[in-house]
Each structure stands twice: as C-alpha cells, then as structure tokens.
Amino acid sequence: MSSIVADLYLFFSHRKPMVFAATLAVIAISAIAFVNLNLNENVESMLPDRKTGAALNFRLLQQAPFSRKIIINLNKQADIHGNELVEITDRLAAAMTPPFFTRVVTGPGESLSLEFFSWLVKVYPNLITSEDIKNIEQKLSTEQVRKALDGLYAKLLSPEGSAMKNLFQVDPLGFRLNALEKLRFLNIIPKMRLENGHFISPDGKNALIIAETPFAITDAERGEQMLIHFQGLLASVVPDTISVSMISGHRYTLANINAIKKDIVIILICSVLGVFILFLLFFRSLGGIFVFLTPVCVLCIAAAGVSVLYRNVSAITIGFGAVLLGISVDFAIHVYFAMRAATGNPSGALAQVSRPIVFCALTTLGAFGVLSFSSLPVQRELAVFSIIGICVALILSLIPLPQVVRHTQMTPYNQKTDIKAKFLLSRRWVICLWLLLMVICAWQGTKLHFDGDLRSLNLVPNEIRDVENTLQRTWGNFRDTAVVFAEGPDLQTALETNDRVFQHLTRGPNTSTIVSLAPILPSLKTQESNRRRWNAFWSNARKERVNQLLGDQGKLVGFKSTAFEPFAETIAGPSLPVTVEALRTIGLAEIVDTLIIDDGKNVKVLTLVPDTPEIAALFNSSDFSRSSIEIASQNQFHKTISKAIADDFIHFVLKASAMVILLLGLLFRNLKKVLLSLIPVLTGILFMIGIMGGLGIAFNLFNVVSAILVIGLGVDYGIFMVTKLTQGLDDATERAVFVSGLTTIIGFGALILARHPALHSIGLSVLMGIGAAIPAALVVIPAMLRKSNEN
Amino acid sequence: MNFIIIIALILSLPAFVLGQTRSENSDNRSRIFSEIASSASQVETFSCDFLQEKYMSMLDNVLISKGRLYYKRNNRLRWEINYPATSGFAVNGDQAKRWEDDSGRTQTFKVNQIPFIKVFTDQVFSWARADFKRLKKRYHIKVLSDKPIKLMLLPISPQEKKYLKNFQISFAADASYVSAVEIHEPDDDFTRIHFLNTVINHPLNDSLFN
C-alpha cells in the first residue's frame, strides 16, 4: 500500500498540472452540486423508523390540536372598560387575513343560547347513559317534582323567567342539566371560560386567539414575513392598554436561526483566529493553506456524493457531517508534517506516513460503517456521507496534497522542552493518575442520563419562555396533553371506537381533565342504544304517573293543568339524532373541527387526556384492546427517543469498538499495540461521559455524533503514536497529533461559546473528549509503552 | 329579555321625566329625546318601589311580585324582590351577585359570565346614559297618547321579535314620573310593572351594590 502511494507520488510529481486541474474540476463540480443541494429540514429524520412507535408518535403529535397553531394572548391592563378586550380581540382577528393567516378563531361563538338548550332537550334521549337514568329516576318522586316546580315558579320572577318559560314547559324537571353537564368534556382549554363566545381567562383580563398559517414551521423566510406582518397588525390595531404575546413554531425556528447566525459569527472569529495562530506557529507555507482547505473540499464532495444516493439530503446530515469531517483535516496534517520533515526522499516519507493514515481511514470507515445499521435515518445518511468523506479525504491527502508541500528544515525536536518528555520522567505517576482519572470518570459516567426531548436542543429565549409560562399560568397546560386517536375508515366507525375510549377512560382517575366528544357526540350505534334505554325507561305507566304528578303538583304551585303538556309530548315524541352538522349549527364547530380529523381516507376522533403515567397505564392494561387506537404522548415520545438514543449510543460504541479492535488487530497483529492504540479513545469517551454524568449534563443526539468524532480521532491519534513509537516514524508524528488535536479543539471546541444548546452541546463534548484524548495519546501511550517494554 | 327592557326603561325614566317637564308644550319628538338625553346627565342616583304583574298562559293566576330598585351612576344597580320570595341581584361595574333567600344560595360572578345579566347591564347602563340614538336604531317609537303620555316601542330586529311584541310606557297625569311599563310577548303573555315612590338623586349607600 505504502509503495503504491509512493509510486503515485512519483508518477504525479511529473504531471502536477493534470493533478491540480483534475482536483479543481472535481471540487468545482462538487461545490456547484453542494450549493444546489435539495436539503430536507424535517426533524423526522432524527427519529427511529424501525420497529418503534416513535416516528408514528411524532407524526400523531403533529396532529394534536395545538401543535401547529399560532396562539395569541391579549392581556388587558387594569383600567380599560369591560368590553374593550373582546372588541380588540375581534378587531385583531378580523385583521389576520390570508395569505399570512388562514383560519382565526377567538372562541366557539355564541353557542349557549336558548336555542341551544331547546336543541339539547330534543337530542337528550340519544345522549342518556344508564347513570343519567338513575339521576332522572331520583327526580321523579313527589317531593322532588314539587321542589322542581317551586323552583320554576320562583325563577319566573327572575330576569331569565319570561325568556325561559317555554323551556320550563318542555323540561320542567331539569333533565337538560344532565346533558349540559356533558359539555364539560369539551373544555379544551382548562382555565377558559366563555364570554360573548370568546375564550376569556378566569380573571377576565386575557383573551385568546388561535390561528393557522399556511407556512410550514420550518419555512424560516415566510415565517419571518408572517411575524413581521403580525407585528404591523399589532401596531395598527391594538392600543397600548392591551399587551399581546404570541407563540408559534415559527418563533422558535427564527429564534434558533438568529441565535445560530450570531453564534456562527463568534465561533468563526474565534476559530479563524485560533487556526491563524496555529498556522503561524506550525505551518507558514502555501502547503499549510491547502491543509486547511482539505475539509472544505471534502465537505462539498461528500455532500454531492450523498445527494446522488438520497434525493433529499437531511440538513442535519450535512450539519453533523461537517462536524465529523473534522477528522479529514488530520490526514492532511500528518501528510503535511511528514512531507515537510522529509529529507531528500519525499516519496519515502509519504510511503511511511501513508501506512498509519490508511490504518486510520480504515478504522474510521469501520466505525462509521456501523452507523449504517442505525434505526435513525439521519445516522444512516451520515454513515454514507462520512464514508464518502473519509475516502475523499484520504485521496486528497495522499495524492494532490503531497505535490504542493515542500521539504523545509523544521525546528529540531527538543527532548528537554517536550511536554511528553517531562511526563516520561514520571511515567508511573502518569499511569497512576490516568487510571485514577479513568476510574472516577467511569464511576461518574454511570450517572449519565439520556435526553430524548428534541425541544431541549432548541434555543428558547427568555422572552418566549415567559410567554410559555404566562400561557400556562393563564389558560392551563393545554399544549402538552396526550392525545388518543380513535381511527376508522368512516366517521361512525371512528366514533364507535371513540365511545370505547371514553368508557375506558372514565374508569381511570381524574376524569375531569378529559376532553372528548363522546358524551355529546356518541356514535349513531350508541345513540340508538341510549334512545332504547330512554324509551324503555318511559313506560306508559311511568309517563302517565309523571304527567299526573306534574299536573297535580303544578296546580298546587300555581301552574295550569295544561302547563306541562309540552313535556309529555317531548317524552312521547321522536328525538333528534346528534350529528356533526348539528353541533356545528349550534356553535360547536370549532371544537368539532379540532377533535375530528378527516383526511379523506380515514377519520380520526381525538381525545385529549393528561399526559400522565396513570393514563398511559390505563391503555396498556390487558383488559383494553387497542386496535384502531393510537396514543400520542410527549412523555412517551421523549422516553422512546431517550431509549433509542441510549440504545443507539451503546450499540454504536460496542459495534464501533468491536469493528475498530478487529481492524486494529488485522493491521497491527499485536494485542499490545491494539490496546495501546485504544487508549485515547477510551480516555476521551470515559472523560466525556464522566464529566457529563458528574455535572448532570444530559447526553443527547448531538453528543452521539460528538462521541463518533472522539472515537474516530482518538483511534487515529493512537495508531499514529503506536506506529511512531514502535515502527520508528519521525518526531513529526507527535507534532502532527498535537496540531491535529489543537485544530479539532479550536474548530469544534469553539462551539462551546455558542448560545444555541445544540452547538454548545457538540462543543462541550468534543472539547472534553478530544481534550482528554490528546494528552492520552501524547503522554499515556508513551508511558505505557515504556513501562511494558521495561517489564 | 322583557325584564331587561323594563329595567332599562325604568332607568331612563328620570331623564325622560326631566326632559318632559322642560319641554311640555313641545310636539317635537326629536327635541324631547335630545332634551331627555341632556337631562340624563343630571341623574346621579335613582330608587323606587315596584309592583310586578305577570300574565302568563301557563299560570292559573297573575304572578305578582313586589320589590325595590336602586341605581347609582358608574354602572351600579340593585334589583330586589321582597314578595313572594326574597331574591335579587346587584351589579357593581363588571362584578355581580345574585341571591335567593329561600334556597340560601348566593352567587358571585362576572357580569359577562351570565348572558342575561350581561345583556341586561349593557342595556341598562346605555339607557342610563339616555342613548336614544341607539334606542331608535332598535325600536320604532309610536306615541299612543299625549295626555297622559303613553309610548309604544316595537322591536326592529327579527331576533328580538322572537321574544318581544312591544312594550308600552305610561306616564302619570302630570308627567312627573312613569307610572307603568307593559311588556307584551308574541304569545300574548305580558308583564306590567307599576313604579311607586320614585326618588331621584337621593344619596345611596355603596354597600347596596356590593
């Protein structure tokens, strides 16, 4: 292999223009392809897609009532007159028009009118449950009838009296109150009350607008336009006496993008400054510039390559890939230092360094190859991306780069001032301290926990956090409920399943927080069964007795004997079925449209439940069949993702380690060398998880990628150091390891300065991992090697 | 709904009366209304007894109740029935309370929470400002008699027509106070209220409205 590289060097040394032209052509084509990449920003690619419910759960959560809506809270200051809040709310809602807003809702409208009560009386037999029958039965004693009629008589004196007299005649015993009680299950916003058909907070100081926009949450450009437009509306419609706060996915997206933009400026300044200092200290030549251009070229070519295999490349793959390809610069650095140090025989020097470089590339390919078995689509894409990238880095480092690096007299390696030399003096201490550190890190690493909450990787500025808190305080936690989906090929089948869900839920604790259509819109089958129950209850004898009772007792109170004939007619007559259309007509359109999703193929009826373990346990119990039912729960989702991350991480580390060990074994054919090569990896990973576990920092999806980088680079450091120490590579190797480590720390460790949690997270873990791997390679491996040689 | 109109009319009466006394020889209805509106601004408080008779087809007899009404500027109102049972409600700004002595129940609530009370207060307080512009938008006004003055108001909106046929206001012979209001419903049920012992701008304790 080494001789092939040397031969190629000699071959191309006479054809440099051809090499450069070919390289430039490939890079230019790739750069064009890179710029025109069709990037997919869907976060779903970060979710497991094999044999787990996480992806399904995620898709279902996106159909939850408030997941994609814009929530606007209007808060009135103390000194404005009662109706102004509602007036301004209506004005703002009216101003929110297409193309920015498609549907704007301020409340269910004037639903609870007298017509509503009249309708309720007509449909009541279809809604009645056996529990309701028991309640009605209790109302039919002489005492209860008299009490009810006395109450009616008194109410006729009250403001409502005259307006409600017809209702009193149809329903003198107040059966409608039982039906009315069912409406409590439609309270989609826990702390909401209705005022003029508007969502109003209990203290009357807040109104709510729920709006929809056609722009995707990930569409940053149009999302920003929408937010700017909304700010303009506020300025023109809302007076200073009312403050408005708004939550939408677009705000999070923009906040994140803006934070990342600011972070990148800071990080780039620091990185460029650091790299410039490195350049001045260690490179100072044209070849040095090419070294730092290598990862940029690799990124373009790898991205172009992966786009050939995947039509839509995940933006996350490119982002993570860019981090991982930090490895590619190391190959170039090693070639650079080897070529610079080569005296008289550059092809020989290249041949000598190419062996460990190819070793490194193979082990890294092996490690990344393991990712292609991941359950996360993004990691599989990443595997392809990295494999292409590593191959390209290898080719660029071994073929065109050596042609531009010239030999120079390097600073002699001074054993007395070398860091390694100082540590070698006390190698026993080095080993003891290293062992102690590893034990502590392993112990602390057991405390490491995995965070599957994708939201924790988002930057949520204090301003948005305050709005979230205000919304939750004012309206209750209506955005984070679990959702039960009852599904069917048509509405009636879905409603039948929904009836079963509701019955099952009412067996559990805390039914007061359930939001369900089932009590007010049961399936026609259930309605028929309810009606039969009602008809069976009202036997002729009972009807006669109750009508007689109403006549007699009514007479005593002061009613005419014919006063309650409408009641007798209602009981004897047919009842109206409850339909979706009827609910819409009486003013419940908003809640119906929120809780019924018809995609043309299937109908889903949603039930909102508290996202608690008790509710989850209720559905997991063996006595409830879950066919046609899906549950989307944020908590469950986080658990699934956490488990997937943990499983993936453990599997990755184990498989990658096995692959790396296998390859190292094949390359070195020496157990001692294999073990020594693994010291930087072991040190980097243990240090990283030890510090994170000790400080209570959760391990997330981004840290998994950082861990890959640490493994890839750590193995490289180990291979180079072991090769150098055992096979007589020149001293430039240590310098190359040191410089490549510094490059990584400067390049990716600078991410620790980022405000954005994801970038910060990568920076932190890389800094810890590589920060520990470098001294392990430079100090611990030589100490161990000398110790074992002494033994 | 009828009740709301009654109360609203009652509250406009002092202003109406003041307007009448100042323009007793005028036949110009518009001028009367504008004078009433300007006079309304002089009314700080108002109280009277009332006798309410409800003629309803579902009842054997006339439903009679007696009570007292209080009004104070800045959206304060108290309607109390003392016979045959004790009940009523008080409104202070956007806060309200209702009570029934028989059941011992009291309920404190925001005016906007109970549609009837809300509609009622909207009407009452705008009538208290003698907002005849709004009144004329909602009703056709007929003069049934000059002496004693008797007016008939017919609703314009179809929604209101469902509940109200018309209402009539009768003034005392000397036109110094409103003697009665009648509210007629589409099914021929009607309510008549007699107002007695009217006192204008007499100090009223704030606790009445709390």
Interface residues (C-beta under 8 A of the other chain):
Chain A: G82 L112 S113 Y153 A154 L156 L157 S158 P159 E160 G161 S162 A163 K165 F168 Q169 R193 E195 N196 I200 G204 K555 G558 F559 K560 A563
Chain B: M1 N2 F3 I4 Q52 K54 M56 S57 M58 L59 D60 N61 L63 S65 W79 I81 P84 A85 S87 F89 G93 D94 E100 D102 K110 V111 N112 Q113 P115 F116 I117 K118 F120 Y163 I183 E185 D189 T191
